Amino acid sequence: AGNDGGAHPHWPARFASQAWANGQLIAVGAVDGHNVIAAFSNRAGDAAQFYLVAPGVSTYSTYPGGYARMSGTSMATPHVAGAAALVKSWWPHLAAREVAAILLTTARDLGAPGVDPIYGRGLLDLEAAMRPVGPLTAPAPNGVDIALAGTAVQTSTALATGMRRAAQRGDLVVAGFDAFRRDFAVDLGATVREPRAIDVLP
């Protein structure tokens, strides 16, 4: 975003706010160890919808001849680039716009609630970015997705023992897909319900 303490990112980071960028660009500001915007960091301004912050104050990094602590939005940006690379490496089918959307959507809100002109979308949160966004679903043969949250596997008396063993072996793990069609393992073994007892009346 630049290091002039300005209200808006510098170009080319400011291009992130342009319609032609198609949501594929992220402007990056710097925060300190307390997640407070650095005095030198340009703020989100008119690129707030596509602006993240990341650690960029006194960051230990490589330097000619060895290592040094440096500050700047150029120190914050590699955090976001690395996060984007990790998300893309796990789900190669994602387009650049989707990778950016995941990082922006899962950012930790800072400053004023919601998107604001200082912190934009907030602090990069890689842990949240690697978790599902939205409910997990599984495709059904009829083309309608099945929500996996709250789903239980109901077994019959005849199948109960086999289902319990399958659950113990981890054989009831299925793929669930989030809002970005990323796959996550969902273990339905923990949801196996025992068959209801049958009352035999005289």
Sine and cosine of phi, psi and omega as CSV:
sin_phi,cos_phi,sin_psi,cos_psi,sin_omega,cos_omega
0.00,0.00,-0.37,0.93,-0.01,-1.00
0.95,-0.31,0.32,-0.95,-0.17,-0.99
-0.86,-0.51,0.65,0.76,-0.02,-1.00
-0.95,-0.32,0.09,1.00,-0.03,-1.00
0.90,0.43,0.43,0.90,-0.07,-1.00
-0.99,0.13,0.16,-0.99,-0.04,-1.00
-0.98,0.18,-0.32,0.95,-0.04,-1.00
-0.74,-0.67,0.45,-0.90,0.09,-1.00
-0.90,0.43,0.43,-0.90,0.13,-0.99
-0.96,0.27,0.31,-0.95,0.24,-0.97
-0.97,0.23,0.61,-0.79,0.17,0.99
-1.00,0.03,-0.10,0.99,-0.01,-1.00
-0.85,0.53,-0.53,0.85,-0.04,-1.00
-0.93,0.38,-0.28,0.96,0.07,-1.00
-0.87,0.49,-0.34,0.94,0.00,-1.00
-0.84,0.54,-0.45,0.89,-0.03,-1.00
-0.99,0.13,-0.12,0.99,-0.06,-1.00
-0.99,0.14,0.60,-0.80,-0.04,-1.00
-0.87,0.50,-0.61,0.79,-0.04,-1.00
-0.91,0.42,-0.33,0.94,0.00,-1.00
-0.94,0.35,-0.31,0.95,0.14,-0.99
0.85,0.53,0.52,0.85,0.04,-1.00
0.94,0.34,0.25,0.97,-0.07,-1.00
-1.00,-0.05,-0.16,0.99,-0.08,-1.00
-0.94,-0.35,0.56,-0.83,0.07,-1.00
-0.80,-0.60,0.80,-0.60,0.14,-0.99
-1.00,0.03,0.65,-0.76,-0.11,-0.99
-0.83,-0.56,0.82,-0.57,0.11,-0.99
-0.97,-0.24,0.13,-0.99,-0.07,-1.00
-0.91,-0.42,0.65,-0.76,0.13,-0.99
-0.85,-0.52,0.31,-0.95,0.03,-1.00
-1.00,0.00,-0.18,-0.98,-0.04,-1.00
-0.92,0.39,-0.21,0.98,0.05,-1.00
-0.97,-0.25,0.22,0.97,-0.01,-1.00
0.88,0.48,0.55,0.83,0.09,-1.00
-0.97,-0.22,0.69,-0.73,-0.03,-1.00
-0.83,0.56,0.73,-0.68,0.00,-1.00
-0.93,0.37,0.59,-0.81,-0.02,-1.00
-0.84,0.54,-0.56,0.83,-0.06,-1.00
-0.99,0.15,-0.32,0.95,-0.14,-0.99
-0.96,0.29,0.73,-0.68,0.16,-0.99
-0.92,0.39,0.61,-0.79,-0.07,-1.00
-0.99,0.11,0.01,-1.00,-0.08,-1.00
-0.94,0.33,-0.67,0.75,0.05,-1.00
0.77,0.63,-0.74,-0.67,-0.07,-1.00
-0.98,0.20,0.03,1.00,0.09,-1.00
-0.95,-0.30,0.34,0.94,-0.14,-0.99
-0.82,0.57,-0.59,0.81,-0.02,-1.00
-0.92,0.38,-0.32,0.95,-0.07,-1.00
-0.80,-0.60,0.57,0.82,-0.09,-1.00
-0.83,-0.56,0.76,-0.65,0.10,-0.99
-0.83,-0.56,0.37,-0.93,0.17,-0.99
-0.90,-0.44,0.42,-0.91,0.00,-1.00
-0.48,-0.88,0.27,-0.96,-0.01,-1.00
-0.84,0.54,0.77,-0.63,-0.02,-1.00
-0.48,-0.88,0.31,0.95,0.01,-1.00
-0.89,-0.45,0.83,-0.56,0.01,-1.00
0.80,0.60,0.76,0.65,-0.02,-1.00
-1.00,0.04,0.77,-0.64,-0.01,-1.00
-0.98,0.19,0.83,-0.56,-0.09,-1.00
-0.46,-0.89,0.12,-0.99,0.07,-1.00
-0.91,0.42,0.47,-0.88,-0.04,-1.00
-0.43,-0.90,0.51,-0.86,0.01,-1.00
-0.77,0.64,0.86,-0.51,0.00,-1.00
1.00,-0.01,-0.04,1.00,0.01,-1.00
0.36,-0.93,-0.80,-0.60,-0.05,-1.00
-0.72,-0.69,0.41,-0.91,0.01,-1.00
-0.37,-0.93,0.30,-0.96,0.11,-0.99
-0.99,-0.11,0.79,-0.61,-0.05,-1.00
-0.71,-0.70,0.35,-0.94,0.01,-1.00
-0.79,-0.62,0.52,-0.86,0.04,-1.00
0.49,-0.87,0.29,-0.96,0.07,-1.00
-0.93,0.37,-0.33,0.94,0.10,-1.00
-0.95,0.32,-0.31,0.95,0.10,-1.00
-1.00,0.06,-0.46,0.89,0.01,-1.00
-0.98,0.20,-0.60,0.80,-0.10,-1.00
-0.86,0.52,-0.64,0.77,0.02,-1.00
-0.88,0.48,-0.45,0.89,0.08,-1.00
-0.88,0.48,-0.70,0.72,-0.03,-1.00
-0.95,0.31,-0.66,0.75,0.03,-1.00
-0.88,0.47,-0.67,0.75,0.02,-1.00
-0.91,0.42,-0.64,0.77,0.04,-1.00
-0.89,0.45,-0.68,0.73,0.02,-1.00
-0.89,0.46,-0.66,0.75,0.01,-1.00
-0.90,0.43,-0.63,0.78,0.00,-1.00
-0.92,0.39,-0.71,0.71,0.04,-1.00
-0.87,0.50,-0.72,0.70,-0.01,-1.00
-0.90,0.43,-0.59,0.81,-0.02,-1.00
-0.93,0.36,-0.51,0.86,0.02,-1.00
-0.98,0.18,-0.55,0.84,-0.03,-1.00
-0.75,-0.66,0.98,0.19,-0.10,-0.99
-0.88,0.48,-0.34,0.94,-0.03,-1.00
-0.95,0.30,-0.23,0.97,-0.05,-1.00
-0.94,0.35,0.68,-0.73,0.12,-0.99
-0.99,0.15,0.28,-0.96,-0.01,-1.00
-0.83,0.56,-0.64,0.77,0.00,-1.00
-0.89,0.45,-0.61,0.79,0.00,-1.00
-0.95,0.33,-0.64,0.77,0.05,-1.00
-0.87,0.48,-0.72,0.69,0.02,-1.00
-0.88,0.48,-0.68,0.73,-0.02,-1.00
-0.88,0.47,-0.62,0.78,0.03,-1.00
-0.89,0.45,-0.73,0.68,0.00,-1.00
-0.91,0.43,-0.62,0.78,0.00,-1.00
-0.95,0.31,-0.64,0.77,-0.04,-1.00
-0.93,0.36,-0.57,0.82,-0.09,-1.00
-1.00,-0.08,0.07,1.00,0.00,-1.00
-0.88,0.47,0.51,-0.86,0.03,-1.00
-0.99,0.10,0.83,-0.56,-0.07,-1.00
-0.90,0.44,0.75,-0.66,0.09,-1.00
-0.78,-0.62,0.34,-0.94,0.04,-1.00
0.95,0.33,-0.56,-0.83,0.02,-1.00
-0.89,0.45,0.57,-0.82,-0.02,-1.00
-0.83,0.56,0.68,-0.73,0.00,-1.00
0.99,0.15,-0.23,-0.97,0.01,-1.00
-0.94,0.34,0.79,-0.61,-0.03,-1.00
-0.72,-0.70,0.27,-0.96,-0.10,-1.00
-0.97,0.25,-0.06,1.00,0.03,-1.00
-0.99,-0.14,-0.86,0.52,-0.08,-1.00
-0.99,-0.16,-0.06,1.00,-0.02,-1.00
0.88,0.48,-0.85,-0.53,0.00,-1.00
-0.99,0.12,-0.24,0.97,0.06,-1.00
0.90,-0.44,-0.35,-0.94,-0.10,-1.00
-1.00,0.06,0.75,-0.66,0.10,-0.99
-0.78,0.63,0.75,-0.66,0.02,-1.00
-0.75,-0.66,1.00,-0.02,-0.07,-1.00
-0.90,0.43,-0.62,0.78,0.00,-1.00
-0.86,0.51,-0.69,0.72,0.03,-1.00
-0.92,0.39,-0.58,0.81,-0.02,-1.00
-0.91,0.40,-0.44,0.90,-0.01,-1.00
-1.00,0.01,-0.06,1.00,0.06,-1.00
-0.99,-0.13,0.29,-0.96,0.00,-1.00
-0.87,0.49,0.60,-0.80,0.13,-0.99
-0.97,-0.25,0.89,-0.46,-0.05,-1.00
0.99,0.15,0.01,-1.00,-0.03,-1.00
-0.94,0.33,0.52,-0.85,0.07,-1.00
-1.00,0.08,0.69,-0.72,0.00,-1.00
-0.75,-0.67,0.31,-0.95,0.08,-1.00
-0.81,-0.59,0.66,-0.75,0.00,-1.00
-0.95,0.32,0.63,-0.78,0.06,-1.00
-0.95,-0.33,0.36,-0.93,-0.02,-1.00
-0.85,0.53,-0.47,0.88,-0.02,-1.00
-0.99,0.12,0.08,1.00,0.03,-1.00
1.00,0.05,-0.04,1.00,0.02,-1.00
-0.99,-0.14,0.79,-0.61,0.00,-1.00
-0.95,0.30,0.61,-0.79,0.02,-1.00
-0.98,-0.21,0.82,-0.58,0.05,-1.00
-0.94,0.34,0.76,-0.65,-0.03,-1.00
-1.00,-0.01,-0.34,0.94,0.03,-1.00
-0.92,0.38,0.79,-0.61,0.01,-1.00
0.98,0.20,0.07,1.00,0.01,-1.00
-0.98,0.22,0.68,-0.74,0.04,-1.00
-0.82,-0.58,0.54,-0.84,0.07,-1.00
-1.00,-0.09,0.93,-0.36,0.02,-1.00
-1.00,-0.07,0.83,-0.56,-0.02,-1.00
-0.94,-0.33,0.25,-0.97,0.05,-1.00
-0.99,-0.16,0.17,-0.99,0.02,-1.00
-0.87,0.49,-0.66,0.75,-0.03,-1.00
-0.91,0.41,-0.51,0.86,-0.08,-1.00
-0.98,-0.20,-0.09,1.00,-0.15,-0.99
-0.83,0.55,-0.75,0.66,-0.04,-1.00
-0.89,0.45,-0.71,0.70,0.01,-1.00
-0.90,0.45,-0.62,0.79,0.01,-1.00
-0.93,0.37,-0.63,0.78,0.04,-1.00
-0.89,0.46,-0.68,0.74,0.01,-1.00
-0.91,0.41,-0.65,0.76,0.03,-1.00
-0.88,0.47,-0.64,0.77,0.02,-1.00
-0.91,0.42,-0.66,0.75,0.01,-1.00
-0.90,0.43,-0.56,0.83,0.00,-1.00
-0.99,0.17,-0.15,0.99,-0.06,-1.00
0.98,0.18,0.39,0.92,-0.04,-1.00
-0.99,0.10,-0.01,1.00,-0.01,-1.00
-0.95,-0.31,0.46,0.89,0.06,-1.00
-1.00,0.09,0.79,-0.62,0.01,-1.00
-0.84,-0.54,0.23,-0.97,0.05,-1.00
-1.00,-0.05,0.80,-0.61,0.12,-0.99
-0.93,-0.37,0.53,-0.85,-0.07,-1.00
-0.88,-0.47,0.69,-0.72,-0.02,-1.00
-1.00,-0.01,-0.20,-0.98,-0.06,-1.00
-0.89,0.45,-0.37,0.93,0.01,-1.00
-0.98,-0.21,0.24,0.97,0.00,-1.00
0.87,0.49,0.52,0.85,0.13,-0.99
-1.00,0.07,0.65,-0.76,-0.04,-1.00
-1.00,-0.01,0.66,-0.75,0.06,-1.00
-0.70,-0.71,0.58,-0.81,0.02,-1.00
-0.97,0.23,0.75,-0.67,0.04,-1.00
-0.82,-0.57,0.87,-0.50,-0.02,-1.00
-1.00,-0.02,0.96,-0.27,0.03,-1.00
-0.99,0.16,-0.08,1.00,0.00,-1.00
-0.86,0.50,-0.56,0.83,-0.01,-1.00
-0.96,0.29,-0.16,0.99,-0.06,-1.00
-0.97,-0.26,0.06,1.00,-0.03,-1.00
-0.90,0.44,0.82,-0.58,0.01,-1.00
-0.98,-0.19,0.68,-0.73,0.03,-1.00
-0.93,0.36,0.52,-0.85,0.03,-1.00
-0.91,0.42,0.52,-0.86,0.03,-1.00
-0.94,0.33,0.64,-0.77,0.02,-1.00
-0.92,0.39,0.60,-0.80,0.01,-1.00
-0.98,-0.18,0.84,-0.54,0.05,-1.00
-1.00,0.10,0.82,-0.58,0.05,-1.00
-0.98,-0.21,0.92,-0.39,-0.02,-1.00
-1.00,-0.05,0.59,-0.81,0.02,-1.00
-0.93,0.38,0.00,0.00,0.00,0.00
